[in-house]
Amino acid sequence: MGNDFDFFVGRWDVANRRLLKRGVGSDEWEEFPGHCVAYGFFDGAGSFDTLTLPTKDFDGATVRTYDAERDEWSIYWINSRRGLDPVPVVGRFVDGVGTFYADDTDDGRPIRVRFTWSGITRDSCHWKQAFSYDGGQTWETNWTMHSTRVG
């Protein structure tokens, strides 16, 4: 239902963990801080956030829109270096967990993308991105964010 991302409105400290090389069986991760400010709009049927990454050479933003007819969210990622990723992940929340999928490419390789929102409380939440290089049979998590509310 709409309003699913109301929990995210506010300011957050974000602990990022990102796989250094995707799709090659690597287990080397980098960790870096982030700061997020999230807003709601359209009475909860929209969500927007900015993600500042002070130790990286890019920042990000996300736009989420809810389609009540389909009971689905579309989530668009914006990278400050590359601009808008035109392929949204699409999905919904079920029993407090949001799962969203898209078909895309990674360095020219076809992939299935999965975003998962879980562990949602008033003061913390967890986001995870995973890619499948075999049509969804197996998944490789390549980026996680643990967010803690500020203030």
Secondary structure as GFF3:
##gff-version 3
##sequence-region A 1 151
A	DSSP	three_ten_helix	6	8	.	.	.	ID=ss1
A	DSSP	beta_strand	10	19	.	.	.	ID=ss2
A	DSSP	beta_strand	29	41	.	.	.	ID=ss3
A	DSSP	three_ten_helix	42	44	.	.	.	ID=ss4
A	DSSP	beta_strand	46	52	.	.	.	ID=ss5
A	DSSP	beta_strand	60	67	.	.	.	ID=ss6
A	DSSP	beta_strand	72	79	.	.	.	ID=ss7
A	DSSP	beta_strand	83	84	.	.	.	ID=ss8
A	DSSP	beta_strand	89	94	.	.	.	ID=ss9
A	DSSP	beta_strand	97	106	.	.	.	ID=ss10
A	DSSP	beta_strand	109	118	.	.	.	ID=ss11
A	DSSP	beta_strand	124	132	.	.	.	ID=ss12
A	DSSP	beta_strand	140	149	.	.	.	ID=ss13
###
